[in-house]
Amino acid sequence: NVDDVGFTLALLADLEARQPVDRRRVYATGLSNGAMMAWRLAVEASDRIAAIAPVAGAKVLKAGGPARPVPVMHFHSVNDPRALYAGGLGPPFPMTTLRVFHSAVEPTIRDWAATIGCPTDARVTAELQGQAGSREAGHTATRYLWSPCREGAEVVLWKFTGTGHVWPGGLQDHLPRLLGPSTALVDANLEMWRFFQRFTL
């Protein structure tokens, strides 16, 4: 019964009291459970969050919709061994029997696109393949775009193959037996920053 959204908004208020913050340009991102939290902020705090970029964690919150069309750029691998791309119960957390239910990524993205008034079908705007002999050999990354949406919003899905439960372009080979292969085929930081800069409240 912890109010995570309330805590986040209180944290933002505290930061704004201490530092100059452009309230029109507050964004949310996170990996895994942090990605699910970014999705929740898009639903429950759409008046404060300009856009989100979740990584390896789909929206699990079922109730409610955003008060405004929040742009989304989502990153996820079909081979993610923890946050399952196709949805369902994930594997137990290490040294526990705790399992978490994951929403299927593509239906979740399509539902969000419909909710914020995007076209039904996405356009493929990028197709990348890892070079033979490189660390990314066998990896692919495809960028799907739903646009235009209401009030100028967009929905983007970066769909990966060959990679695991990782931040694209982030720390390489971190716990590969648990999380799966890392990748530098796409730099998620750079992609989401380019995306964020285009959207304000």
C-alpha positions as CSV (number, residue, x, y, z in Angstrom):
1,N,0.0,0.0,0.0
2,V,2.9,2.4,-0.8
3,D,1.9,5.4,-2.9
4,D,4.7,5.3,-5.4
5,V,3.1,7.9,-7.7
6,G,2.6,10.2,-4.7
7,F,6.2,9.7,-3.7
8,T,7.4,10.5,-7.1
9,L,5.4,13.7,-7.3
10,A,6.6,14.7,-3.9
11,L,10.1,14.1,-5.0
12,L,9.6,16.3,-8.0
13,A,8.2,19.1,-5.9
14,D,11.2,18.9,-3.5
15,L,13.6,19.0,-6.4
16,E,11.8,22.0,-7.9
17,A,12.1,23.8,-4.6
18,R,15.8,23.2,-4.6
19,Q,16.8,23.6,-8.3
20,P,15.5,25.3,-11.4
21,V,13.3,22.8,-13.2
22,D,11.4,23.3,-16.4
23,R,8.1,21.7,-15.4
24,R,7.1,21.3,-19.1
25,R,10.1,19.0,-19.6
26,V,9.9,16.2,-17.0
27,Y,10.3,12.7,-18.4
28,A,10.3,9.2,-17.0
29,T,12.4,6.1,-17.9
30,G,13.5,3.0,-16.2
31,L,14.5,-0.6,-16.6
32,S,12.3,-3.6,-15.8
33,N,10.2,-2.7,-12.8
34,G,11.3,0.9,-13.3
35,A,9.9,0.7,-16.8
36,M,6.6,-0.5,-15.4
37,M,6.7,2.5,-13.1
38,A,7.3,4.9,-16.0
39,W,4.2,3.4,-17.6
40,R,2.2,4.0,-14.4
41,L,3.3,7.6,-14.3
42,A,2.1,8.1,-17.9
43,V,-1.3,6.9,-16.7
44,E,-1.6,8.5,-13.3
45,A,0.6,11.6,-13.6
46,S,0.1,12.6,-17.3
47,D,-0.3,16.2,-16.2
48,R,3.3,16.2,-14.9
49,I,5.2,13.8,-17.2
50,A,5.8,15.0,-20.8
51,A,6.9,11.6,-22.3
52,I,8.2,8.2,-21.2
53,A,10.8,5.7,-22.5
54,P,10.4,2.3,-20.7
55,V,13.1,-0.3,-21.2
56,A,12.4,-4.1,-20.8
57,G,9.1,-3.7,-18.8
58,A,5.6,-3.4,-20.2
59,K,2.6,-1.6,-18.7
60,V,0.9,-3.9,-16.2
61,L,-1.5,-1.3,-14.8
62,K,-4.9,-2.3,-16.2
63,A,-7.3,0.4,-14.8
64,G,-7.6,3.9,-16.1
65,G,-6.1,5.9,-19.0
66,P,-4.1,9.1,-19.3
67,A,-5.7,12.5,-19.0
68,R,-3.5,13.6,-22.0
69,P,-1.8,11.6,-24.8
70,V,1.6,10.8,-23.4
71,P,4.3,10.0,-26.0
72,V,6.0,6.7,-25.5
73,M,9.3,5.1,-26.8
74,H,9.5,1.5,-25.6
75,F,12.6,-0.8,-25.8
76,H,12.2,-4.6,-25.5
77,S,13.8,-7.8,-26.8
78,V,11.7,-10.8,-27.9
79,N,14.4,-12.9,-26.2
80,D,14.2,-11.1,-22.8
81,P,14.4,-14.0,-20.3
82,R,12.9,-12.0,-17.4
83,A,10.2,-9.6,-18.7
84,L,8.7,-11.9,-21.2
85,Y,7.9,-10.2,-24.6
86,A,4.9,-12.4,-25.2
87,G,3.7,-11.9,-21.6
88,G,2.9,-14.3,-18.8
89,L,4.6,-15.3,-15.6
90,G,8.3,-14.6,-15.6
91,P,10.9,-17.0,-14.0
92,P,11.4,-16.8,-10.2
93,F,13.7,-14.1,-8.9
94,P,17.1,-15.5,-7.9
95,M,17.0,-17.4,-4.6
96,T,13.2,-17.0,-4.3
97,T,10.0,-18.5,-5.5
98,L,8.6,-15.0,-6.4
99,R,7.3,-14.7,-9.9
100,V,5.8,-11.6,-11.6
101,F,3.2,-11.4,-14.4
102,H,4.2,-9.5,-17.5
103,S,1.9,-8.0,-20.1
104,A,2.5,-8.9,-23.7
105,V,4.5,-6.0,-25.3
106,E,2.9,-5.6,-28.7
107,P,-0.7,-5.7,-27.6
108,T,0.2,-3.2,-24.8
109,I,1.8,-0.8,-27.3
110,R,-1.1,-1.1,-29.8
111,D,-3.6,-0.5,-27.0
112,W,-1.7,2.6,-25.9
113,A,-1.5,3.9,-29.5
114,A,-5.3,3.4,-29.9
115,T,-5.9,5.2,-26.5
116,I,-4.0,8.3,-27.6
117,G,-5.5,8.4,-31.1
118,C,-2.7,7.0,-33.2
119,P,-3.1,5.2,-36.5
120,T,-3.9,1.5,-36.2
121,D,-0.9,0.3,-38.1
122,A,2.7,1.2,-37.4
123,R,5.4,2.1,-40.0
124,V,8.8,0.5,-39.9
125,T,11.3,3.4,-39.7
126,A,14.6,1.6,-39.0
127,E,15.9,-2.0,-39.4
128,L,19.4,-2.7,-38.0
129,Q,21.4,-5.9,-38.0
130,G,24.6,-6.7,-36.0
131,Q,27.7,-7.2,-38.2
132,A,29.0,-10.7,-38.6
133,G,32.0,-11.3,-36.2
134,S,31.0,-8.5,-33.9
135,R,29.5,-8.7,-30.4
136,E,26.1,-7.9,-32.0
137,A,26.3,-10.7,-34.6
138,G,22.8,-12.1,-34.8
139,H,21.1,-9.2,-33.1
140,T,18.4,-7.1,-34.8
141,A,16.6,-3.9,-33.9
142,T,13.5,-2.7,-35.6
143,R,11.9,0.7,-35.0
144,Y,8.1,0.8,-35.3
145,L,6.3,4.2,-35.3
146,W,2.7,5.0,-34.7
147,S,2.1,8.6,-35.8
148,P,0.5,11.1,-36.0
149,C,-1.4,10.8,-32.7
150,R,-3.6,13.2,-30.7
151,E,-1.9,16.6,-29.8
152,G,1.2,15.7,-31.7
153,A,2.1,12.6,-29.6
154,E,3.9,9.5,-31.0
155,V,4.4,5.9,-30.0
156,V,7.6,4.1,-30.8
157,L,8.6,0.5,-30.3
158,W,12.2,-0.6,-30.6
159,K,11.9,-4.4,-31.0
160,F,15.1,-6.4,-30.5
161,T,16.1,-10.0,-31.2
162,G,19.2,-11.8,-29.8
163,T,19.5,-9.6,-26.7
164,G,18.3,-10.0,-23.1
165,H,16.9,-8.1,-20.2
166,V,19.3,-5.2,-20.7
167,W,19.6,-1.5,-21.4
168,P,20.6,-1.2,-25.1
169,G,23.9,0.5,-25.4
170,G,24.4,0.3,-21.6
171,L,26.8,-1.7,-19.4
172,Q,27.9,-4.7,-21.5
173,D,28.0,-8.3,-20.3
174,H,26.4,-7.6,-16.9
175,L,25.2,-10.8,-15.3
176,P,24.7,-12.5,-18.7
177,R,23.7,-15.8,-17.2
178,L,20.8,-14.1,-15.5
179,L,19.9,-11.3,-17.9
180,G,21.0,-12.6,-21.2
181,P,23.2,-10.9,-23.9
182,S,23.8,-7.2,-23.9
183,T,23.9,-5.1,-27.0
184,A,25.2,-1.9,-28.4
185,L,23.3,-2.1,-31.6
186,V,21.2,0.8,-30.4
187,D,22.1,3.5,-27.8
188,A,18.9,3.7,-25.8
189,N,20.1,6.9,-24.0
190,L,20.6,8.7,-27.3
191,E,17.4,7.5,-28.8
192,M,15.2,8.5,-25.9
193,W,16.9,11.8,-25.5
194,R,16.2,12.7,-29.1
195,F,12.6,11.6,-28.5
196,F,12.2,13.5,-25.2
197,Q,13.5,16.8,-26.7
198,R,10.6,16.9,-29.1
199,F,7.8,16.8,-26.5
200,T,6.8,19.3,-23.8
201,L,3.7,19.8,-21.7
